[in-house]
Amino acid sequence: MRSEITVKPDLLTWAVNRSGLSLSDFKQPVQEWIQGDSKPTVRKLEDFARKAMVPLGYLFLSSPPQESIGIPDFRTFGDEKRRTFSPNLRDIVTDIQRRQAWMRDYLIDAGYEPLDFVGKLKSTTSVVRAADQIRSRLGLQSDWQLAQSTWEVALTTLRRAMESIGVFVCVTNQVGLNTRRSLNHEEFRGFVLIDEYAPWVFVNSNDTKSAQMFTLAHEMVHVWLGKPGLFNLEKFDVAEDDNERYCNQVAAEFLIPKEKFSAYWERTGSVQERCVAIAKAFKVSPLVAGRRAFELEYISSTTFYKFYRQEMENWRELKQKNKDKSAPVFWQQQQLRLGDRFGYAVAQAYAERRLLPSEAQDLTGFNRETFSKYAQGMLRSKSGVGQ
């Protein structure tokens, strides 16, 4: 005789939502369990918990647990019921927190001083002045993007400039090396963890390259403010938080200075033509250009949100069309996933026998053979900027 058990529908619904999967992704008749038409056996419930990546014991609680990932959540959703933390998001944050803790100890042991810019910016500083201060510290001119040939090159330039002064940057679209654990850009586009020795910026590369540019700039301002956070930047809106609004404003001014934007906008053409031209020049997405036009009162909110919907539809069609195009080669992906500074530090510590093989594998996600090849490549290239 099969032993069936009763599980509260709201716990099952919570587990499904938390997983980031749809009901159709489960082999089990979860919808029937939720509706009360049938009950799961212990074995089927175990299979469900494994698929949903939720501890089995959570399904026997009186109500869904209030979970946290340890950093402020500044995501904005039209439906607050979506405000969950998927296992993929939770695990990627945990991975970065572990790397940051190791890196902090490594830098302190090596005699490094705290970074002088982390938390030094005040939100009372004018937006233009703040953007100028950040550019100056990074060694970039106000029109630095105009000299870049593509969005990809501009993104790499900004990432390397940040790493050269001590900010750790990693960019990936999955958890570790698991291609089945893709990161949903609609759940989050990035996050930043603050530390005076090892500030860490993470960008979800499932987003477009040009949109990643704004995410990176937004998180960069958070480093200067010394404020950690998790973001999705849906419609480039931010949470009802003064610091969040300030970060958006400074990021926009950093990427497209008001004075230069106005000069480009005055050229003739439709809203879409103007936004595309500005996006191409400053290596951002047309949506960033459109949002800037809205903030500077060149267009109305109605015009912007209409433009936003159309651009998102265009992007989905383009993404579907290009889904089969070849991805970056493995080692290029790993360089972005781990970041230059961190990767070089781990390789160097391993070569100097200050890091055990098991520790190196835990920090990078590689097996021993793959890590050995990775470490040799990092040391040969000496790509760890600022070490």
N, C-alpha and C positions, 0 to 999 in steps of 0.2 A: 504494500500500500504506500502510495506516495505521500510524503509529508509536506503539506502546503502551509505557507505562513502568510500572515497579514502584514502588509507594509502600508503606511499612510500615503495616500495619493500625493500629498504636497511634498513629501520627501522624494518620491520617485520623479516628480516634475522638477524639483530643485536639482536632483542629480543629473537629469538630462540637460537642463539649461546650463549647469555648471560645466558639463563636459564639452560644450560647444558643438555637439553632434545633434542630428535630427532623429526623430523616432524611427525613421526608415533605416538608420544606420545600425540599429540593434536587431539581432536575430530573434530576440525574445519578444513576446507579445506585450510590450510595455504599456501600450495604449489600453489594452484590456485590463491590465492590473490597475492602471490609474482610474479607469471607469468602474472598477469593481466587478467586471464580467468574469474574471478568473483570478487565481492567486498563483504566485511563483513557488516553485519548490526551492529548497535550500541551494541545490546545485545551479538552478537557473538564476537565482538571485546573486549568487557568487559570480556567475558569468557576466551578469549585468553590471555589477560593481566593478569588475575588472575592465570591462569595455568603457565604462563611464569614468574610470580612473578615480574612484572615490572609495575611501575605506569602508568595508562592509558594515562595520559597527555604526557608521553615520546613519544608515538606513533604518536603524532601530531607535533613533532618538525621538523625543516627543515632538520636536519641530526642527526645521532646517537650522544648522549652526550658523552663527554670524562669523564669517571668516575674514581674515585680514592678511595682507602681504607685507605689512610693516612699513609702507610708504604712503603718503597722502594720495588719495585717488581724485584726480581732477578731470576725469572723463565726463563727457556730457552725452546723455542719451535722451531721446524723445520719450522712451518707455523706461522708467526706472527699474522695471522688473529685469531688465537686461544687465543690471549692475551686479555681475558676478565675476569671479576670478576663475577662469578655466584652468584645468591642470597644466596646460601648456604655458599659460601666462605665469602661473605660480612657480613652475619649475624653472623657467628662464630667469625669473627674478632671483630665485634661490641660488642658481648657478652664478649669477653676477655678484650677488652678495658674498658668496664664498671666495670668488676671485678677488674681490675688493679687499676683504679682510686679510688675505694672504699678501696682497700687493702692498697694503699699508705697512704691515710688519716688515716686509722686505725693504721698503724705502727707508723706514726708520732705522733699521739695522745697518743700512748702507750709509747713514749719515745725512740723508736728505732733509731739507727744511720744509715746513708747511708752505703750500703755494700762496703767494701774496694776493691773489685775485679772488679766491674762493670766499664768497660771502661779503666781499668788500663793496659791492654796489648797493646803493640804497634806492628804494622805489620812489623816493622823492626827487632823484636826479632826473633831469629832463630826458625825454626819450632820445632826442638827437644827440645829446651829450653822451648818454649811456652807449648808444650804438658806436659813436666815435671812439670812446674809450676801449671798447671791446675790439674794434678793428685795429686800433693802434697796438694793443697788447698782442694781437695775432700777427701783426706785421702785414696787414692787408690795407689796400687803398679803398676809397669809397666806391670806386667803379671796378673793383677787382674781378667781378664776374664777367664784365664785358670782354676781357682778354681771354676767357676760357672758350675752347672750341665747342664743348658739349656740356649738357647737364652732368653727365658722368664725371667729366674732368673737373668741373666746378665742385661737385660733391667731394671728390677725392682731395682737391686742394683745401677745402675747408676742414675736412676730417684730419688731414695731415698737419694743418696749421694748429688745430686744437691739441693734437697729440704732441706737437713739438714744444708746447709750453706746459705739459703735464696732465692734460685731460685724457682719460682713457675712453676710447670710442670703439664700440663693436656694432656690427651691422649683420643681421642674418634674418632668415625667414622661417626657421625651424628650431626645434629644441635639440641641441647637440648635433649629432650626426644622423638623427632619425628623420628621414624624409617623409614619414607618415605623420609626423607631429608638426604640421604646418601652423605658423602663427597667423591668426586672423587679424588683418589690419583694421577691420571694423571694430574689433574689441579693444585694441590699443595700437597706437602708432609708435610709441616710444616711452621711455622713462629715464629718469636721472636719479642717481644715488650720490649723495653729497659726502665728501670726506676732504679734510684739508690737505691730506697727502695724496689721495687717489680718488678724485671725483670721477664718476663713471657715467657715460652716456650710452644708451642703447637705442638703436633705430631698427624698426621692423621693416625689412627690405621687401615684404610683400606689397608694399605701397609703391607708387611710381617714383622714379629717381628724382623728378622735379618736386614732388610732394615731400620726399625724404629731406630735401634741402631745407624746407620750412621747419620740419620736425627737429632737425639737427640744430638749426638756429634758435628755435624756441627753447630747447633743452640747454643750449649753451648759455642763454641768459639766466636760466635757473642756477647754473653753476656760479655765475657771478653774484647772484643774489644769495646763494647758499641755501636754496630751498629745494628739497627732493620732491619728486612727484611722478605720477603715472598719467599718461595723456592719450586721448584718441583724436582730439582736434577736429571733430566732426563739423563740417561747414566752417572750419577755422574758428568756431565758437569755443569759448573757454568757460570753466565753472565760475560761479558767482564769487570770485575771489579777486581782490585788488592786485595781488602779486601776479596772478595768472593773466589778467588783462594787461598788466604792465609788460610781462614777458612777451606776449603777442605783439604789442606795439613796438617794443624794441627790436624784436626779431624782424618785423616787417620793415622797420627803418634801416636795419642792418643790411637786409637783402635788397631793398629798393628804396633808397633815400627819397624823401618827399620831393626835394628839388628836382632830382633827375626824373622821377616818375612824372611830374607835371610836364616837363619838357617833352617826354615821349607821348603823353596822353593828348597833347594839343594837336598832334598830327591827325589828319582826317581819317575817317573809317568808322565802321560799326563798333559796338562794344566788344564783340568777339574778336574782330580784327585787331583792335587796339590791345586787348589782353594777350592775344597770341603773340603779337610783336614784342610787347614788353616782357612776356615770359621767355621768349627766345633770346632776347638781349641779356636779361638778368639771370637766366638759367634757373627759373622757378617754374611752377606750374601755372597755366592760365588762370586757375582758381585763385592762386595767391595774388596774381595781378588784379583779378576781379575783386577780391576781398579788399585789397589796398585801395582800389578805386571807390569802393563803398565807404571805407573808413575816412577817406579824404573828401567824401561827399560829391564825387563826380557822377555817381549813379545812385539810384534809390535801392532800398532793401528789396523791393519787389523785383527790380531788374537783376540784382545780384543773385537772388535765390532761383530765379528762372534760369539764369546763366549757369548756376551751380548744378541744377538738375540735368541740364543738357550736357554739360561737360562730364558729369559722372556717367551718364549713359554712353557717351562717346568712349570714355576710358574702359568701361566694361566690355564694349564691343571690341576694342583694340586688344584688350587683355585676352579675350577669348580667341581672337584671330592669331595672336602670337604665342599661345600657350605651348605649342610644340617646338618653339625655337630653342636652340641649344642653350643650356645654362652655363655659367662660368665654370671653368675647370676646377677640380677639387681643391687644389692648393690655393687658388685665388679666393675661393669661398672661405677657407679656413683662416686666411690672413684677415679677411673682413670680420669673420665670426669672433675671432679672439682679439683682434687689434694688434697693431705693430708693437706698441710699448709693452703690453702685457706678454705677448708671445716671445719677445726678445728676453724679457726678464726671466720668464720660466725656463727658457732654453739656457740662459746664462747660469742660473742657479743650479740647474741639473748638471751642466758641464763642470761646475765647480764643486759638485757633490754636496751641495747644500739643500738638495731636494731629492727625496727618494723617488724611485720609478713609480711606485704606487701613488704618491702625492702628485707627481706630474701628470699621470693619467687621469686622476680625479679632477684636477684643475682644467684640463684641456678636453677631456672626453675621448682621447685617443687610446688605442691599445698600445702596448710597449713598442712594437715594431713601427707603427705609424708615427708615434711620438718621436722616436729616434730620427726618422727621416725629416719630420717637421723641424725639430730642434737644430739639426745639421743645416737645414736650409735657412733658418732664421739667423744662425750665427754666421753663415757664409755671406748672406746679404747685408747683415748688420742693419736691418731695417727698423730696429727699435729706436725711434726718434727721441732725442733728448736724454738718452741714458748716458 
